[in-house]
Amino acid sequence: MLGLSPLRLAGYYPASVKSFSGLFDAPQGQLPSAGWSGFLDVHFLVVSLAALLLAVALGAAIGYHPATRRTVDTLAEAELPKVHMVYAFVGAVIGVTVREFGMVIGVVVFGIGGLIRFRTDTGSVRDTGRLIVVTLVGLTAGLGLPHFAVLTTLFAFALIWLFDRRPACRVRIEHLPAGRLSECADAYRTVLRAQGCTIVAEHCSAAKERVDFVVRLPPRNARANVHEALCNAPLDVRGEINWDVE
């Protein structure tokens, strides 16, 4: 690249690098801002929505790979595909923001994401993803993209509603009658399916006389109703029921 003029070099730079350099050409170092008029930019909103939908669809394709279900062993693993979709959504938001404002914003966003991930004790990766989404919403609003901030919020709201309609739970049934583990598991499996639950994984322990079910609750059936149905299982296969909700 030696001997090339700056003008010729500019032709070899990707758009993101050009926008990076263009940030410092704005008056008084201010970032370009679409402002509230951005809500009238239907093309940008449609293109951004398409990018978010594509990212979530691709994240779901990876997260819900058919081979993944066979390896589910814990409640956290059952919820991991949703985390993949949220992080794909986060990546799409970062990509659109970087496209609008340049690579400097990408560095800022990654720095904020790292700070939240490693310095904030949220208790779960899912909550960390939501914190990053909220931070991105505030960042895009502060950068003068209120239309994209609103679009991101609505999209995140829809994702959370979709994910929380069927939360994953682990039902542990202990102290089952000795020597009847298989029969007990069949009875409780039948009850769960009758209540509309989707069984993601099942683990039996003959030594501990215990069976664990990782299930997704039905959208219109409260956990209390499922618990009551399990408590009404036949006496000869009944055990102690404990719940673990992610």
C-alpha positions in Angstrom: 0.0 0.0 0.0 3.1 2.3 0.0 3.0 5.0 -2.5 -0.8 5.3 -2.6 -2.3 8.7 -2.0 -4.8 9.2 0.8 -7.6 9.6 -1.7 -6.7 6.3 -3.3 -6.4 4.7 0.1 -9.9 5.8 1.0 -11.2 3.6 -1.7 -9.8 0.6 0.0 -11.3 1.3 3.4 -14.5 -0.5 4.4 -17.6 1.7 5.1 -17.2 1.2 8.8 -13.7 2.6 8.8 -14.9 5.6 6.8 -17.6 6.3 9.2 -15.1 5.9 12.0 -13.0 8.7 10.5 -16.1 10.7 9.8 -17.0 10.9 13.4 -14.2 13.4 14.0 -15.3 15.6 11.1 -18.6 16.5 12.7 -18.9 20.0 14.2 -17.4 20.2 17.6 -16.8 16.5 17.7 -20.6 15.8 17.9 -22.0 12.5 16.5 -24.5 12.8 13.7 -28.0 12.5 15.0 -31.2 11.5 13.3 -33.4 12.9 16.1 -37.1 12.5 16.4 -37.5 12.9 12.6 -36.1 9.4 12.4 -39.6 8.0 13.1 -40.4 9.2 9.5 -37.6 7.1 8.1 -39.7 4.1 7.2 -36.9 2.5 5.1 -34.5 2.5 8.0 -37.1 1.1 10.4 -38.1 -1.7 8.0 -34.5 -2.6 7.2 -33.5 -2.6 10.9 -36.5 -4.7 11.8 -35.6 -7.2 9.1 -32.0 -7.4 10.5 -33.3 -8.0 14.0 -35.7 -10.8 12.8 -32.9 -12.4 10.7 -30.5 -12.4 13.7 -33.1 -13.9 16.0 -34.1 -16.5 13.5 -30.5 -17.6 12.9 -29.8 -17.6 16.7 -32.9 -19.9 17.1 -31.6 -22.2 14.3 -28.4 -22.7 16.3 -30.0 -22.7 19.8 -32.7 -25.2 18.9 -30.5 -27.6 16.9 -32.1 -31.1 17.0 -28.9 -32.5 18.6 -29.1 -30.0 21.5 -32.2 -31.5 23.1 -30.5 -34.8 23.6 -27.7 -33.3 25.7 -30.0 -31.3 28.1 -29.0 -32.2 31.7 -29.8 -29.0 33.7 -32.5 -26.3 33.8 -30.0 -23.8 32.6 -29.2 -25.8 29.5 -32.9 -26.1 28.8 -33.1 -22.2 28.7 -29.9 -21.8 26.8 -31.5 -21.6 23.3 -33.4 -18.5 24.4 -30.1 -16.9 25.6 -28.7 -17.6 22.1 -31.6 -15.7 20.6 -31.2 -12.8 22.9 -27.5 -12.5 22.3 -28.1 -12.7 18.5 -30.6 -9.8 19.0 -28.0 -7.9 21.0 -25.4 -8.4 18.2 -27.9 -7.1 15.6 -28.6 -4.0 17.6 -24.8 -3.4 17.9 -24.4 -3.9 14.2 -27.1 -1.5 13.2 -25.7 1.1 15.7 -22.2 0.7 14.4 -23.5 1.0 10.8 -25.1 4.3 11.7 -22.4 5.9 13.9 -19.2 4.0 13.2 -16.7 1.7 14.9 -16.2 4.0 17.9 -19.7 3.1 19.1 -19.0 -0.6 18.7 -16.0 -0.3 21.0 -18.1 1.6 23.6 -20.8 -1.0 23.4 -18.5 -3.9 23.8 -16.8 -2.2 26.8 -20.2 -1.7 28.4 -21.2 -5.3 27.7 -18.0 -6.6 29.3 -18.4 -4.4 32.3 -22.0 -5.7 32.9 -21.1 -9.3 32.2 -18.1 -9.6 34.6 -18.9 -6.9 37.2 -22.6 -7.3 37.7 -24.0 -10.3 39.7 -27.3 -10.9 38.0 -27.6 -14.6 38.9 -28.2 -15.8 35.3 -27.0 -15.3 31.8 -30.6 -14.5 30.7 -30.7 -11.5 33.1 -27.3 -10.4 31.9 -28.6 -10.4 28.3 -31.5 -8.2 29.4 -29.2 -5.8 31.1 -27.2 -5.4 27.9 -30.3 -4.9 25.9 -31.5 -2.2 28.3 -28.0 -0.5 28.1 -28.2 -0.6 24.3 -31.7 1.0 24.4 -30.3 3.8 26.5 -27.3 4.2 24.4 -29.2 4.5 21.1 -31.6 6.9 22.7 -28.7 9.1 23.9 -27.0 9.0 20.5 -30.1 10.6 18.9 -31.7 7.5 17.5 -35.0 7.5 19.4 -36.8 5.6 16.6 -34.3 2.7 16.8 -34.4 2.8 20.6 -38.2 2.4 20.5 -38.0 -0.4 17.8 -35.4 -2.2 19.9 -37.5 -1.9 23.0 -40.6 -3.2 21.3 -38.7 -6.1 19.8 -37.1 -7.0 23.2 -40.6 -6.8 24.8 -42.0 -9.2 22.3 -39.1 -11.6 22.8 -39.4 -11.6 26.6 -43.2 -12.2 26.3 -42.6 -15.1 23.9 -39.9 -16.7 26.1 -41.8 -16.3 29.4 -45.0 -17.8 28.1 -43.6 -21.3 28.6 -40.9 -21.1 31.3 -38.7 -24.1 31.9 -39.0 -25.9 35.3 -37.4 -28.9 36.9 -39.7 -31.2 38.8 -37.9 -33.5 41.2 -39.9 -36.4 42.7 -38.1 -38.1 45.5 -38.7 -40.9 48.1 -40.6 -43.0 45.5 -41.7 -46.6 46.5 -38.7 -48.9 46.4 -38.4 -51.1 43.2 -41.1 -49.2 41.3 -39.1 -46.4 39.8 -40.1 -47.1 36.2 -43.7 -47.4 37.0 -43.6 -44.1 39.0 -41.9 -42.3 36.2 -44.5 -43.5 33.8 -47.3 -42.3 36.0 -45.9 -38.8 36.6 -44.9 -38.5 32.9 -48.5 -39.2 32.0 -49.8 -36.5 34.5 -47.4 -33.9 33.1 -48.4 -34.5 29.5 -52.1 -34.4 30.4 -51.5 -31.0 31.9 -50.0 -29.8 28.6 -46.4 -29.7 29.7 -43.6 -30.4 27.3 -41.0 -32.8 28.7 -37.5 -31.6 27.6 -35.4 -34.1 29.6 -35.9 -36.9 32.1 -33.4 -38.5 34.5 -34.1 -41.4 36.8 -31.9 -42.5 39.7 -32.7 -45.9 41.0 -30.1 -45.6 43.8 -31.8 -42.5 45.2 -35.3 -43.5 44.2 -35.8 -40.3 42.4 -36.9 -39.0 39.0 -36.2 -35.5 37.6 -38.2 -34.0 34.8 -37.2 -30.8 32.9 -40.4 -29.4 31.5 -41.9 -26.4 29.8 -45.2 -25.3 31.4 -48.1 -24.7 29.1 -49.0 -21.0 28.3 -52.3 -21.0 30.1 -51.7 -23.4 32.9 -50.2 -22.1 36.2 -47.5 -24.1 38.0 -49.9 -24.4 41.0 -52.3 -26.4 38.8 -49.6 -28.7 37.6 -48.4 -29.2 41.1 -51.9 -30.1 42.3 -52.3 -32.6 39.5 -49.0 -34.2 40.5 -50.0 -34.4 44.1 -53.1 -36.3 43.1 -51.1 -39.1 41.5 -52.0 -42.6 42.6 -51.0 -43.4 46.2 -48.9 -46.4 45.2 -46.6 -44.3 43.1 -46.7 -41.1 45.0 -43.5 -39.3 46.1 -42.3 -35.9 47.4 -42.4 -33.2 44.8 -40.0 -30.3 44.6 -39.8 -27.5 42.0 -36.9 -25.6 40.6 -37.7 -22.6 38.3 -35.2 -20.8 36.2 
